[in-house]
Amino acid sequence: MTNTARTVSLGLIILAGGRSSRMGRDKAALPWRGATLLTDLLLRSQGVAFDEIIVSANRPPDLSALPPDLAARIIVVADSFQGCGPLGGMEAAFRACTCSYCLVLSVDLPFYDFSPVKQILPELAQMPQVDLFLSMSESRPQPLAAIYRRGPALEAVQAALNAGKRRVLSIADKLAVRILDDAGAPILYENVNTPSAYKAALAIDANRRRAVPIVSLSAARSGDGKTSLAVQVIAELTRRGYAVAYVKSTHHRRCREKIGSDTDRAAQAGAVQTLLCSPDDMADGEGKEEALLRLAQQMAADVAIVESRSHGPFPVLYIDGPEPPPMHPDHITAVIGRGGNPSFCYIAPAHIDSLCSYILYLTTS
């Protein structure tokens, strides 16, 4: 797409100046795909020929990893209306931009692929009466992944701020809105506002790069219910129409599957393939975690459940117990149990439906 293909100008505004209070650290600087959430989004934006790129940030962002020609094009602006959330960032960015239209994106959209704007771009010149192209995802409006006509939007934002309003959608009543119902897959609009959401995004991204997506079930001790839970998960996912494989970690050597074993229970629950991973199955120089992941990738399944006490590949679902987890907390995406640590998603062990839906979210998004 080039500028000659349209008669209107389009700018990109990335809102990266929030307080990140729920995350506990600057979201824009979170590591993502070898870059940060901000720089990765900027790199992906090059798939669209934006006339201007504005980053709304109340502290100077680190853009040193960007190609020099891209970094040179970026204008960084700070809020004039401090403490007013996204509307404050939009007001400063709209004033700094000279384009007729602006795509406004929150920085915490790691899976946004710019396909919605590519679809609507040819129509902008034919719709001068539309002030806001508002994407809808699963019946939810996405005002921080939307295209605004800059002039009317700036007036509406300033009026809202002067009236003490803070909700982005509060300006919609002042604008001519076109709803975009077919605005791409819901994953495009998944944001990372909390540590647990960030971990889930990392898990989704990792699984997208695997031939067979996985989740690991882990507990601090033997007898804490890993296999029983795995069997229930396999049965429910199979009922939902998914082909599920099962890989069991064991410290015993020269193991074989037998009737009544954990692998047999998994097969009886519906697993299309089961494997034991013993020390004999590890290649030279290979760790247990790498061996489990390698074996899972060799299975013909939609998803693989890996059961291991302390070597489960990321993402790990940890069955809560009286002892601390046997692996680093960064490997744990969810806890099967109760708690309030924002670093983890918590799922009650009896809620198999919720657990399976979460597993599918991590493996099929």
C-alpha positions in Angstrom: 0.0 0.0 0.0 1.4 3.4 -1.0 0.4 7.0 -0.6 -0.6 7.1 -4.3 -3.3 4.6 -3.6 -5.3 7.1 -1.5 -6.2 10.8 -1.4 -6.3 11.1 2.4 -3.4 11.1 4.8 -3.2 8.5 7.6 -1.2 8.8 10.8 -0.4 6.2 13.4 -0.8 7.1 17.1 0.6 4.7 19.7 -0.5 5.4 23.3 2.5 4.4 25.4 2.3 6.9 28.3 0.0 5.1 30.7 1.0 4.5 34.4 0.9 0.7 34.0 -0.4 0.6 37.5 -1.9 -2.9 37.1 1.2 -4.2 35.4 3.5 -2.8 38.0 6.1 -1.7 35.4 6.2 0.1 32.1 4.2 -1.9 29.6 5.8 -0.3 26.6 9.2 -1.6 27.7 8.1 -5.2 28.3 10.2 -7.7 26.4 8.5 -9.1 23.3 9.9 -11.1 20.4 13.4 -9.9 20.9 12.2 -6.3 21.2 9.7 -4.5 23.4 6.0 -4.2 23.1 6.5 -0.7 21.8 9.3 -1.3 19.3 7.7 -4.6 18.0 4.5 -2.7 17.3 6.4 0.0 15.5 8.3 -2.5 13.4 5.0 -4.3 12.5 3.5 -0.9 11.5 5.8 -0.7 8.5 3.3 -3.0 6.7 1.2 0.1 6.3 2.4 3.4 4.7 1.6 5.7 7.5 2.3 9.4 6.7 3.2 10.2 10.3 4.0 8.2 13.4 3.2 9.7 16.8 4.1 8.0 20.1 2.3 9.4 23.2 4.7 8.8 26.1 5.2 10.8 29.3 8.8 9.5 29.6 11.2 9.2 26.7 10.9 5.6 25.2 13.9 3.6 24.2 13.9 3.5 20.4 17.5 2.5 19.9 16.6 -1.0 18.6 14.7 0.5 15.7 16.2 1.0 12.2 17.5 4.5 12.0 15.2 5.6 9.2 12.1 4.4 11.2 13.3 6.0 14.5 13.9 9.3 12.7 10.2 9.5 11.6 8.8 9.0 15.1 7.5 12.1 17.0 7.2 11.6 20.8 4.7 13.8 22.6 3.8 14.1 26.3 0.3 14.8 27.7 -0.9 18.3 28.3 -3.8 16.9 30.4 -1.8 14.9 33.0 -3.4 12.0 34.7 -6.3 11.7 32.3 -5.6 8.3 30.8 -5.8 7.5 27.1 -7.8 10.6 26.3 -4.9 12.8 27.6 -2.6 10.9 25.3 -5.0 11.2 22.3 -5.4 14.9 22.8 -1.6 15.6 22.7 -1.1 13.2 19.8 -4.0 14.6 17.7 -2.5 18.1 18.2 0.9 17.0 17.1 -0.4 15.1 14.0 -1.2 16.8 10.7 -2.9 13.8 9.0 -6.6 13.8 8.1 -7.1 10.4 9.8 -5.3 8.6 12.6 -5.2 5.0 13.7 -5.0 5.0 17.5 -3.5 2.0 19.1 -2.8 1.1 22.7 0.8 -0.1 23.1 -0.3 -3.3 24.8 -1.7 -5.1 21.8 1.0 -7.7 21.0 -1.0 -9.5 18.4 -2.4 -6.6 16.4 -1.5 -7.2 12.8 -2.9 -4.1 11.1 -5.2 -6.1 8.9 -8.3 -4.1 9.9 -6.7 -0.8 8.8 -5.5 -2.4 5.6 -9.1 -3.4 4.8 -10.6 0.0 5.5 -7.8 2.1 4.0 -9.1 2.2 0.4 -12.5 3.4 1.7 -11.3 6.4 3.7 -11.4 8.8 0.8 -15.0 7.8 -0.1 -16.3 8.3 3.5 -15.5 11.9 4.6 -18.6 12.0 6.7 -17.3 9.2 9.0 -15.4 10.5 12.1 -14.7 7.2 13.8 -14.2 3.7 12.3 -14.8 1.6 15.4 -13.8 -2.0 15.4 -16.0 -4.5 17.3 -14.6 -7.8 18.7 -17.0 -10.3 20.2 -19.6 -7.4 20.6 -17.1 -5.2 22.4 -16.0 -1.9 21.0 -12.3 -1.3 20.6 -11.8 2.5 20.8 -8.0 2.0 21.3 -7.7 0.1 18.0 -9.7 2.5 15.9 -9.4 5.1 13.1 -10.4 8.7 13.9 -10.9 11.7 11.7 -8.4 13.9 13.4 -10.2 17.3 13.4 -13.6 16.2 14.8 -11.9 13.8 17.2 -9.6 16.4 18.6 -12.5 18.7 19.3 -14.5 15.9 21.0 -11.5 14.8 23.1 -10.8 18.3 24.3 -14.5 18.9 25.1 -14.6 15.6 27.1 -11.4 16.4 29.1 -12.7 19.9 29.9 -15.9 18.3 31.2 -13.9 16.0 33.4 -14.7 12.9 31.4 -12.1 10.1 31.1 -13.7 7.2 29.2 -12.6 7.1 25.6 -16.0 6.0 24.4 -17.5 9.1 25.9 -16.5 11.0 22.8 -18.4 8.7 20.5 -21.6 10.6 20.9 -19.9 13.7 19.3 -18.7 11.7 16.3 -20.2 10.1 13.2 -19.4 6.4 13.8 -19.1 3.5 11.5 -19.0 0.1 13.2 -16.6 -2.4 11.8 -18.1 -5.7 12.8 -15.7 -7.8 10.7 -12.6 -6.5 12.4 -10.4 -9.5 12.5 -9.9 -12.3 15.1 -10.4 -11.5 18.8 -6.8 -12.2 19.6 -5.9 -8.9 17.7 -7.5 -6.9 20.5 -6.1 -8.9 23.5 -4.1 -6.5 25.6 -1.7 -7.1 28.4 -2.7 -5.0 31.4 -1.6 -7.4 34.1 1.4 -9.7 34.8 -0.8 -12.8 34.3 -2.1 -11.4 30.9 1.5 -10.8 29.9 2.4 -14.4 30.7 -0.6 -15.7 28.8 0.5 -13.6 25.8 4.0 -15.0 26.0 2.5 -18.5 26.1 0.3 -17.9 23.1 3.2 -16.6 21.1 5.4 -19.5 22.1 2.7 -22.0 21.1 2.1 -20.3 17.8 5.7 -21.2 16.9 5.3 -24.8 17.8 4.2 -27.7 15.5 2.1 -29.0 18.4 1.0 -26.4 21.1 1.5 -27.6 24.7 0.6 -26.9 28.3 2.4 -28.5 31.2 0.7 -29.7 34.4 3.0 -29.6 37.4 2.9 -29.9 41.2 5.5 -29.8 43.9 5.1 -33.4 45.0 4.0 -36.8 43.7 0.4 -37.5 44.7 -0.8 -33.9 44.3 -3.3 -34.9 41.6 -1.4 -34.1 38.3 -2.5 -37.3 36.5 -6.1 -37.2 37.8 -6.4 -33.6 36.5 -4.7 -34.5 33.2 -7.2 -37.3 32.7 -10.1 -35.0 33.3 -8.7 -32.3 30.9 -8.0 -34.9 28.2 -11.6 -36.2 28.4 -13.1 -32.8 28.2 -10.9 -31.6 25.4 -11.6 -34.8 23.5 -15.3 -34.2 24.1 -14.9 -30.8 22.5 -13.5 -32.3 19.4 -9.7 -31.8 19.9 -7.1 -34.5 19.4 -5.1 -34.5 22.6 -1.7 -36.1 23.2 -0.1 -36.9 26.6 3.5 -36.9 27.6 4.5 -38.1 31.0 7.8 -37.4 32.7 9.3 -40.1 34.8 12.6 -40.7 36.5 12.5 -44.5 36.0 14.7 -46.0 33.3 13.7 -48.5 30.7 10.0 -47.8 31.3 7.1 -49.3 29.3 3.5 -48.5 29.3 1.2 -51.0 31.0 -2.5 -51.4 31.9 -3.5 -49.1 34.7 -0.5 -46.9 34.3 -0.8 -43.1 34.0 -0.4 -43.3 30.2 -3.0 -46.0 30.0 -5.4 -43.8 32.0 -4.7 -41.0 29.6 -5.4 -43.2 26.6 -8.7 -44.4 28.2 -9.7 -40.8 28.6 -9.3 -40.2 24.9 -5.6 -39.3 24.3 -4.8 -40.1 20.7 -1.2 -40.8 21.6 0.8 -41.2 24.9 4.5 -41.2 25.6 6.7 -41.7 28.6 9.8 -39.5 28.8 12.5 -41.3 30.9 16.2 -40.6 31.2 16.6 -43.1 28.4 14.7 -40.9 26.0 17.0 -37.9 26.4 19.5 -37.1 23.8 23.1 -36.3 24.7 23.4 -32.9 26.3 19.6 -32.5 26.4 17.7 -31.4 29.5 14.5 -33.0 30.6 12.5 -29.9 29.6 13.9 -29.9 26.1 13.3 -33.7 25.8 9.6 -33.3 26.9 9.1 -30.5 24.4 10.8 -32.4 21.6 8.7 -35.5 22.2 5.5 -33.4 22.3 6.4 -31.9 18.9 6.6 -35.4 17.3 3.0 -36.2 18.2 0.0 -36.0 15.8 -2.4 -33.9 17.9 -4.1 -30.5 18.2 -2.6 -30.0 21.7 -0.3 -31.9 24.0 -0.6 -32.2 27.8 2.8 -32.6 29.4 2.9 -33.9 33.0 6.0 -33.3 35.0 6.8 -32.4 38.5 9.7 -30.0 38.0 10.6 -29.9 34.3 7.5 -28.9 32.5 8.0 -26.7 29.4 6.4 -23.3 29.4 3.5 -22.6 29.9 3.1 -24.4 33.2 -0.2 -24.8 35.0 0.8 -25.4 38.7 -1.4 -27.4 41.0 -1.3 -25.5 44.3 -0.2 -27.3 47.4 1.6 -26.8 50.7 5.0 -26.6 49.1 6.4 -23.9 46.8 6.5 -24.6 43.1 9.6 -26.6 41.9 10.3 -24.3 39.0 10.8 -20.6 38.5 7.6 -18.6 38.9 8.1 -17.0 35.4 7.4 -20.4 33.9 4.0 -20.6 35.7 1.1 -19.1 33.8 -1.8 -20.2 36.0 -2.3 -21.8 39.4 -4.9 -24.5 39.9 -6.1 -23.4 43.3 -6.9 -20.2 45.2 -4.8 -17.1 45.6 -4.5 -13.4 44.8 -1.0 -13.0 43.2 -1.5 -10.8 40.1 1.3 -12.7 38.4 -0.9 -15.8 37.9 -4.3 -16.6 36.7 -6.2 -18.7 39.3 -8.6 -21.5 38.4 -10.5 -23.6 40.8 -9.6 -27.3 40.5 -13.2 -28.3 40.2 -13.8 -26.0 37.3 -12.7 -28.3 34.5 -14.7 -26.4 31.9 -12.9 -23.1 32.8 -9.5 -24.9 32.9 -10.0 -26.4 29.5 -11.1 -23.1 28.0 -8.0 -21.5 29.4 -5.8 -24.3 27.9 -7.4 -23.8 24.5 -6.9 -20.0 24.9 -3.1 -20.6 25.4 -2.9 -23.3 22.6 -5.3 -22.3 19.8 -5.5 -18.5 19.8 
